[in-house]
């Protein structure tokens, strides 16, 4: 592919990303993979170059652009390639729209937690490193580093390793891909062998695996979710990691309390890793900031509150509840924690992790200050 042809491909792909953001469609990586699956003529160098153009344009435009062309026109070094050549984009016309540079939609930035300073915002769109968690059921970090010689220890997690972005890794049970911030959420839970633990929003099970390892594979771990597709991938991961104490439980949306009734008043620990805006993960999925609307955020915060209310009755006296979101928005973090304190008898506890800063009743991790994805985490205990 010629450079103008690569640019035209990137324009078409960003158009698809914009439409997917508007219609809650597939992620950018999925769209890129589909695009090249039907274009066998594109070599590996072409695919890498086009992908780079797509994500440069996505990271640059804070507001959702009107078109892929407007997004790519914002990259000044590419303007000579708008030359009307075969398979390339048409020449630039006077007055064409050009996407403005920015971090995110202005209304969304206004809702960030007040502890996040303006000079931290650019780090939200930097490339994220590849972090791994060593599975202590399979080995030690020293053993993993002997195999992955390019890896270095992460600064905060004693089980974390970091590799350069783009490094290819085979997850063989000894290591699992997991951002260091997500690993620290597991440490905030502080599970112990023999406990009954409920992972209420397990998804594909990254934190379930970490909890099981911290429990030394002793006790009972119930991994729940309403998404059948994501939950169905967990058993294979559990087997690979050597986890035998975990069971999956598919919840029917709107009837979760019925499906959890047998666990009421029994859990030593409940983790609510709730669905959220994903504002803490823009380094990995920058197009997600184009997907959030005030209406969607309102639905998410209502769901988060409902999940906390579902989790609370599961605790036995003395049991602990941990709430986490990969978000830097106040209403998904500190506001949810404050609201739960007002409507329950749970007692807040300090979050004992080696990073982050206070944010209301919890702690906030951010890319700029901690080198992790952005997370809010809070912890409570049910009175005895």
Secondary structure as GFF3:
##gff-version 3
##sequence-region A 1 384
A	DSSP	alpha_helix	3	23	.	.	.	ID=ss1
A	DSSP	alpha_helix	28	37	.	.	.	ID=ss2
A	DSSP	alpha_helix	44	60	.	.	.	ID=ss3
A	DSSP	alpha_helix	68	73	.	.	.	ID=ss4
A	DSSP	three_ten_helix	76	81	.	.	.	ID=ss5
A	DSSP	alpha_helix	106	109	.	.	.	ID=ss6
A	DSSP	three_ten_helix	118	125	.	.	.	ID=ss7
A	DSSP	beta_strand	130	134	.	.	.	ID=ss8
A	DSSP	alpha_helix	141	147	.	.	.	ID=ss9
A	DSSP	beta_strand	152	153	.	.	.	ID=ss10
A	DSSP	beta_strand	160	163	.	.	.	ID=ss11
A	DSSP	beta_strand	175	177	.	.	.	ID=ss12
A	DSSP	alpha_helix	180	189	.	.	.	ID=ss13
A	DSSP	beta_strand	196	199	.	.	.	ID=ss14
A	DSSP	alpha_helix	206	214	.	.	.	ID=ss15
A	DSSP	beta_strand	220	225	.	.	.	ID=ss16
A	DSSP	alpha_helix	228	232	.	.	.	ID=ss17
A	DSSP	alpha_helix	234	241	.	.	.	ID=ss18
A	DSSP	beta_strand	246	250	.	.	.	ID=ss19
A	DSSP	alpha_helix	256	259	.	.	.	ID=ss20
A	DSSP	three_ten_helix	261	263	.	.	.	ID=ss21
A	DSSP	beta_strand	267	273	.	.	.	ID=ss22
A	DSSP	three_ten_helix	279	281	.	.	.	ID=ss23
A	DSSP	three_ten_helix	286	290	.	.	.	ID=ss24
A	DSSP	alpha_helix	294	312	.	.	.	ID=ss25
A	DSSP	beta_strand	315	325	.	.	.	ID=ss26
A	DSSP	alpha_helix	334	343	.	.	.	ID=ss27
A	DSSP	beta_strand	347	349	.	.	.	ID=ss28
A	DSSP	beta_strand	357	359	.	.	.	ID=ss29
A	DSSP	beta_strand	362	365	.	.	.	ID=ss30
A	DSSP	alpha_helix	367	370	.	.	.	ID=ss31
A	DSSP	beta_strand	375	381	.	.	.	ID=ss32
###
